[in-house]
Amino acid sequence: MTTGKHGFLDVLKEVAFEDEPAPPEKHTPAPPPSPVSAPAFSSPPFSAPVAAPLASPASPAAFSMPIDAGVVPDNDAVYQTLLAKTDFEATPAAATIHKFLDPLKAIPDTVMPTNVKFKTAVVQATAQAGLTEDAILGTFDTLKAKLQQEKDAFSGKSQQFAAREVAGRQDQIQKISAQITQLQQELARLSNELVDAQGKATHAQSQFEAAVQRRDSELEQQKALYASLLKG
């Protein structure tokens, strides 16, 4: 397991594609636990969840597809800005989970599977730090609310830009059209500026919508993955 900007996403992917425990007769019996891991997990407080059809986070079918990145804009700067403002890794919930999950990395997956490590960390975070499952999933709702705020703020700026750069020039063009003979050159200049302004506004809108759709899709799917994991 790895941590970093998308540490929890990596954890989810490991859980998603982790193989089902193989039948005992097909594998050499696991060696006795090492002196380091035996005291902590010789009698684990819980075991790996029993896989239910299409429901268990340990089942490959439950996470057979990666998170859909959605529409990817040609300029990733807008998306990266949105990601920085809505990154689960930067939340207190993620930090709390990491506090209990990171120490478990030293335990081999053969002793404690990835999904059990995650569930163990959540249980410990709940008991020792008061972090509830509702708080974890609620964090994604908060991040989505922030994303909506960014969308609303951009919409307001876009309308101001359109009113200032597009509508204003359209009004000027209508006035100049009545004086075509005297103001032919000025009309051509403003017409070119109008086309340029409209193009910029349309392009900016499409780029931002693409970034919003992508991040919204990621948050929805991350929330669904966490919901599945938390159900055990």
C-alpha positions in Angstrom: 0.0 0.0 0.0 1.2 3.5 -0.8 0.3 6.9 0.5 0.5 10.3 -1.2 -1.9 12.6 -3.1 -4.1 9.7 -4.1 -3.1 7.3 -1.2 -6.6 6.2 -0.4 -7.5 5.8 -4.0 -4.5 3.4 -4.2 -5.8 1.6 -1.1 -9.2 1.2 -2.7 -7.6 -0.2 -5.9 -5.6 -2.7 -3.9 -8.8 -3.8 -2.2 -10.7 -3.8 -5.4 -8.4 -6.2 -7.2 -7.2 -8.2 -4.3 -7.6 -11.9 -5.0 -10.1 -14.1 -3.0 -8.3 -16.3 -0.5 -7.2 -19.4 -2.3 -8.4 -22.9 -1.2 -6.0 -24.3 1.4 -5.2 -27.4 -0.7 -3.8 -25.2 -3.5 -1.2 -23.4 -1.4 1.6 -24.2 1.0 0.4 -23.6 4.6 1.4 -20.1 5.7 4.4 -20.0 8.1 3.9 -19.1 11.8 3.4 -15.4 12.4 6.7 -13.5 13.0 7.5 -12.3 16.6 6.5 -8.8 15.5 3.1 -9.6 14.2 2.1 -12.4 16.5 1.3 -10.4 19.7 -0.9 -7.9 17.8 -2.8 -10.3 15.6 -2.5 -13.8 17.1 -6.1 -13.4 18.1 -7.5 -10.8 15.7 -10.6 -9.0 16.9 -12.3 -9.8 13.6 -11.7 -11.7 10.5 -11.9 -11.0 6.8 -15.6 -10.5 5.8 -17.3 -13.4 4.1 -17.8 -12.5 0.5 -21.4 -12.0 -0.6 -22.3 -12.2 -4.3 -21.6 -8.7 -5.9 -21.4 -7.1 -2.5 -18.2 -7.8 -0.5 -15.3 -5.3 -1.0 -13.0 -8.3 -1.2 -14.8 -9.6 -4.3 -13.3 -8.7 -7.6 -16.7 -8.4 -9.1 -17.6 -5.6 -6.7 -14.7 -3.4 -8.1 -14.2 -4.8 -11.5 -13.9 -1.3 -13.1 -11.6 1.6 -12.1 -13.0 5.0 -11.3 -14.2 6.6 -14.5 -12.2 9.9 -15.0 -15.1 11.3 -17.2 -14.4 14.0 -19.7 -10.8 15.1 -19.6 -10.2 18.7 -20.6 -7.2 19.5 -22.9 -5.9 21.9 -20.2 -5.6 20.0 -16.9 -4.9 23.1 -14.8 -8.6 23.8 -14.0 -9.1 20.2 -12.9 -5.9 20.2 -10.8 -7.2 23.4 -9.0 -10.6 21.7 -8.3 -8.8 18.5 -7.2 -6.7 20.5 -4.7 -9.8 22.1 -3.2 -11.8 18.8 -3.1 -9.1 16.3 -2.2 -10.2 13.7 0.3 -6.5 13.1 1.2 -6.4 16.7 2.6 -9.3 16.2 5.0 -9.2 15.4 8.7 -11.1 12.2 8.1 -8.3 10.9 5.8 -5.6 12.0 8.2 -7.3 10.1 11.0 -7.7 7.0 8.9 -4.0 7.2 7.9 -3.0 7.5 11.6 -4.3 4.0 12.1 -3.9 2.5 8.7 -0.2 3.4 8.0 1.2 1.4 10.9 -0.5 -1.7 9.4 1.5 -1.5 6.2 4.3 -3.5 7.9 2.0 -6.5 8.3 2.2 -8.8 5.2 -0.9 -9.2 3.2 -0.8 -12.9 3.8 -1.2 -12.3 7.5 -3.7 -9.5 7.2 -5.3 -8.8 3.8 -5.6 -5.2 2.6 -9.3 -4.9 3.1 -9.0 -6.2 6.7 -6.3 -3.6 7.3 -8.5 -0.9 6.1 -11.5 -2.1 8.2 -9.2 -2.5 11.2 -8.0 1.1 10.8 -11.6 2.4 10.6 -12.6 0.4 13.7 -9.6 1.8 15.6 -10.3 5.3 14.4 -13.9 5.0 15.5 -13.0 3.7 19.0 -10.0 6.0 19.7 -10.7 9.1 17.6 -14.5 9.1 17.3 -14.4 8.9 13.6 -17.7 7.4 12.4 -18.6 5.8 9.1 -21.1 8.6 8.6 -18.4 11.2 9.1 -16.2 9.5 6.5 -18.9 9.4 3.9 -20.2 12.8 4.9 -16.7 14.2 4.1 -17.4 13.4 0.4 -20.7 15.3 0.6 -18.8 18.3 2.0 -16.3 18.0 -0.9 -19.1 17.9 -3.4 -20.6 20.9 -1.8 -17.3 22.7 -2.2 -17.2 21.6 -5.8 -20.7 23.1 -6.3 -19.5 26.3 -4.7 -16.7 26.5 -7.2 -19.1 25.8 -10.0 -21.5 28.6 -8.8 -18.6 31.0 -8.4 -17.3 30.3 -11.9 -20.9 30.7 -13.3 -21.1 34.2 -11.8 -17.7 35.2 -13.2 -18.7 33.7 -16.6 -21.9 35.8 -16.7 -19.9 38.9 -15.8 -17.5 38.1 -18.5 -20.3 37.6 -21.0 -22.0 40.8 -20.0 -18.8 42.8 -20.2 -17.1 41.2 -23.2 -19.9 39.8 -25.3 -23.2 41.6 -24.7 -21.4 45.0 -24.5 -19.8 44.5 -27.9 -23.1 43.3 -29.4 -24.7 46.6 -28.3 -21.9 48.5 -29.8 -22.2 46.6 -33.0 -25.9 47.4 -33.3 -25.2 51.1 -32.9 -22.3 51.1 -35.3 -24.4 49.2 -37.9 -26.6 52.3 -38.2 -23.4 54.3 -39.2 -21.9 51.6 -41.5 -20.6 54.2 -44.0 -18.8 56.3 -41.5 -17.6 53.6 -39.1 -16.9 50.6 -41.4 -13.4 50.0 -40.0 -14.5 50.3 -36.4 -17.3 47.8 -37.1 -14.9 45.3 -38.5 -12.6 45.6 -35.5 -15.3 45.2 -33.0 -16.8 42.2 -34.9 -13.4 40.5 -34.7 -13.2 41.2 -31.0 -16.7 39.8 -30.5 -15.8 36.5 -32.2 -12.7 36.3 -30.1 -14.6 37.0 -26.9 -17.3 34.5 -27.6 -14.8 31.9 -28.4 -12.9 32.5 -25.2 -16.2 32.4 -23.2 -17.3 29.2 -24.9 -14.0 27.5 -24.5 -13.6 28.5 -20.8 -17.1 27.2 -20.1 -16.5 23.8 -21.8 -13.2 23.4 -20.0 -14.7 24.1 -16.6 -17.7 21.9 -17.2 -15.4 19.0 -18.3 -13.3 19.4 -15.1 -16.4 19.6 -12.9 -17.9 16.5 -14.5 -14.7 14.6 -14.1 -14.2 15.5 -10.4 -17.9 14.9 -9.6 -17.7 11.4 -11.2 -14.5 10.6 -9.2 -16.1 11.8 -5.9 -19.2 9.8 -6.5 -17.3 6.6 -7.3 -14.9 7.1 -4.4 -17.8 7.6 -2.1 -19.4 4.4 -3.4 -16.1 2.5 -2.9 -15.8 3.7 0.7 -19.4 2.9 1.3 -18.8 -0.7 0.2 -15.6 -1.0 2.2 -17.3 0.4 5.3 -20.1 -2.1 5.0 -17.4 -4.8 5.3 
